[in-house]
Structures are given as structure tokens and as C-alpha cells.
Amino acid sequence: MLNLDAVGRWIIRRTGRTLDQHATDPVPAAAHLPQAASDMRRARTELLLTVDRLRTALINEDDLTGTVAAVAGSLADIEQLGRDYRHARNWADTLITDPARTEYAAANTGGSLHRRYVNPGDTVLVVLPHTDSCRKQRLAGRRTRVRISQSDAELDPTVGPGQLRLPHADAGIYQDPAEGGTLYVLESAADKAAASGG
């Protein structure tokens, strides 16, 4: 159950676009949707697991043999996780209903994209997304090589060490929840054909 991407399907139903298509749209609200979905997935999973642990403890009657503080502590955790989930959901809702995102999506069909799975240590060519951070640094839409690490990517690694580093979300590197968080980059159908010589 946890391996199914309910959040990704929910966003497709709401917007008519996949998270990959949003990632490549030149609108900040769309470019931030993959990260918002990731945050929402994480909050939802933590809430689900904590509720399940409390339910199991009650079914096993642990509350009757242990202290009532254990149940009260679990309830406090659930309350906090519920707030975290509500915050993540509200952020996703805000991005989905963003007027610029909605207008762009109505005027432009989502492109055909392919995922190229990558690993930390790989150097790959990416198109930097239109996140607020990339726009502020005038990097949005730029095609560049990046060297991938566990949590970020170094731009222009051929120039030498110590170049600009961006978090995965700002470097156009995404996690596939259905594949255990495997990293991938996006290629348009035209880019893939050019790379293969076709």
C-alpha cells in the first residue's frame, strides 16, 4: 500500500498533468509541485504509520498493561503529524490553484517525457527547473551538466570543485516513490532522440 503513489495520482486528477510534466513547466508553482508532493507523501506516510502503531497497541491491549502516558504521547504525536500533513497539503493545494500555473497548463499541453534513472556520483545533462531559487539565480531553463551527490548536485563539475551546488529539487533531480526513492532526471522525447542519434 505504501509503495503506491496516491499523492501523484491525486495531483494528476486535480491538474490533468503528471508531476514530471509539472516539473518541466516554466512556471514556479508547477516546478515546485514535485517537491510539494514529496513533502506531502512523507507527512502522510508518517501520520499513517503512527496511527497504525497506536491502533496496534490498543488492539494488543498495551494500554491496559503499560502506562496511559504511552497512549497520550502517541496522540500528541498524531496531532503534530496531522498539522504537518495539513501544512503539506495546503502548500500543494496553493501550487495547484496558482493562477499562473493554471493559465499555462490551459494554454500548453504537457510534453512527452522520459525518465533517466541516475545514481549519486553520476554526471548528467539536465535542464534546470523554474523554481523560485533557480529563477532568482538566473539559472531557470538553463541546460547544464551536474554531478549528483546524495542530497544535492554540483553545477559545471568540469570547471573544478567548489562550483555552485543546488538541492536535488532545484537541479532537476527527482525521486521515484514507486522505485524506493530512486533518483531520476527528465528528458523530453526530442532530447532523447537527439542523444541516441535518431
Secondary structure, DSSP 8 states (H G I E B T S, - for coil): -TTS-HHHHHHHHHHSS-HHHHHHSSSHHHHTHHHHHHHHHHHHHHHHHHHHHHHHHHHTTHHHHS-HHHHHHHHHHHHHHHHHHHHHHHHHHHHHT-HHHHHHHHHS----EEEEEE-TT-EEEEE----HHHHHTT-TT-EEEEEE-SSEEEE-TTT-TT--EEEGGGTT-EEEGGGTTEEEEEEEHHHHHHHHT-
